[in-house]
Amino acid sequence: MLVVMQPNASSADIDRVCEEITRQGFKPLPLPGEVRTAIGLLGDDAKVDWSYIEGLPGVSSVLIVQKPFRQASREWKPETTIVEIAPGVRFGGTDVPVVAGPCSVESEQQILAAARQVKAAGGSALRGGAFKPRSSPYAFQGLGKQGLELLALARAETGLAIVTEAMDERGADMVAEYADCIQIGARNMQNYSLLRHVGTLRKPVLLKRGMAATINDLLLSAEYILAEGNPNVILCERGVRTFDSATRNLFDLTAVPVVQKLSHLPIVADPSHGTGLRDKVTPMARAAVAAGADGILVEMHPTPDRALSDGAQSLYPDQFGELVKQLRTIAAAIGRSVTAPSGA
């Protein structure tokens, strides 16, 4: 439920509505706007005496939010949320940040080389897994805390923001300490205890769509983070499982405009996991920007043929540089621009 206040409502009027919502046993969430304030109600609003609230001074109307994902919906917040993960790196506006780097952090030499190449090509953030969920328990699982320390070293040298994945609550605490944005991978999209925990950390979260998740599922998962008081959620389309083996996944670019109509949260696209094939990454990244994605997440490795994970879908540095040039042209054609790297 949303209580929409009149444009001339006083702070005392707003406080009175919040007090009444609290008195009825619910939590009020004021949402100041450019013209007027709305007050969200968190909880089972079927039990609210909304007719009494509607009669309070300064109240314009009471709206019932129909979507199950309340705080993530445009009914709750009509304007698009801008999520800033580091100074100048914003998702949801006219700028389109490019986040790139290897699937996993393998060594100091590798991640520093990758960071330099990402910045030189025009990327604005560095991705790289310190913790890696793998299908096989015998595959490379990442360097853990050492990997986070190496990512921090790369940020100190290049100024790039850091995006890296957390697999559990303890790991999320560590990632929050070292990185600028906590990534929740596809396998953990419905790990609700982890979602609640990252919601309490107040760190920007990049939430990937699960391999068999609907858009409704994705937005409900985002709701878990929002419900804990963290508004800084970036959604990510990374492909879903399908019957066709021609590509690793089905890269669902229709999710971009669909999500943007349903939700105020920004959505980025990951064509690397979406296709799983290096030669498909560039065309699908171009298509994602043309479709209106609020950012691109792509895998790039200094030497993909020697990568410890996902080498087959990782771009070579020169391919990544050419991709960024092409994305600038496409973004300009639709009235947007690729975010310039810090210090550029």
Sequence and secondary structure as in RCSB ss.txt:
>XXXX:A:sequence
MLVVMQPNASSADIDRVCEEITRQGFKPLPLPGEVRTAIGLLGDDAKVDWSYIEGLPGVSSVLIVQKPFRQASRE
WKPETTIVEIAPGVRFGGTDVPVVAGPCSVESEQQILAAARQVKAAGGSALRGGAFKPRSSPYAFQGLGKQGLEL
LALARAETGLAIVTEAMDERGADMVAEYADCIQIGARNMQNYSLLRHVGTLRKPVLLKRGMAATINDLLLSAEYI
LAEGNPNVILCERGVRTFDSATRNLFDLTAVPVVQKLSHLPIVADPSHGTGLRDKVTPMARAAVAAGADGILVEM
HPTPDRALSDGAQSLYPDQFGELVKQLRTIAAAIGRSVTAPSGA
>XXXX:A:secstr
 EEEE TT  HHHHHHHHHHHHHTT EEEEEE SS EEEEEES GGG  HHHHHTSTTEEEEE   SSS TTBTT
T  S   EEEETTEEESSSEE EEEE SB   HHHHHHHHHHHHHHT SEEE BSS   SSTTS    THHHHHH
HHHHHHHH  EEEEE  SHHHHHHHHHH SEEEE GGGTT HHHHHHHHHHTS EEEE  TT  HHHHHHHHHHH
HHTT   EEEEE  B  S  SSSSB  TTHHHHHHHHBSS EEE HHHHH  HHHHHHHHHHHHHHT S EEEEB
 SSGGG SS GGG B HHHHHHHHHHHHHHHHHTT EE   TT 
